[in-house]
Amino acid sequence: MFAHEIAATRRADFIRQADAYRQVQQAKKARRGSARGQEPASAAREDRNRFTAAA
């Protein structure tokens, strides 16, 4: 019975760790996504739209 309780406790701990890791990854992904939307367009991107491609 004691081994079963230890296994259940370890399993619960692993689930908590996995959940915390998953939340951190989601926060990083959300931060990257919001940062991309806020960065200004570079001058190179603007220049590409102004000129036609060379033959």
Secondary structure, DSSP 8 states (H G I E B T S, - for coil): -HHHHHHHHHHHHHHHHHHHHHHHHHHHHHHHHHHHHHS---HHHHHHHHS----
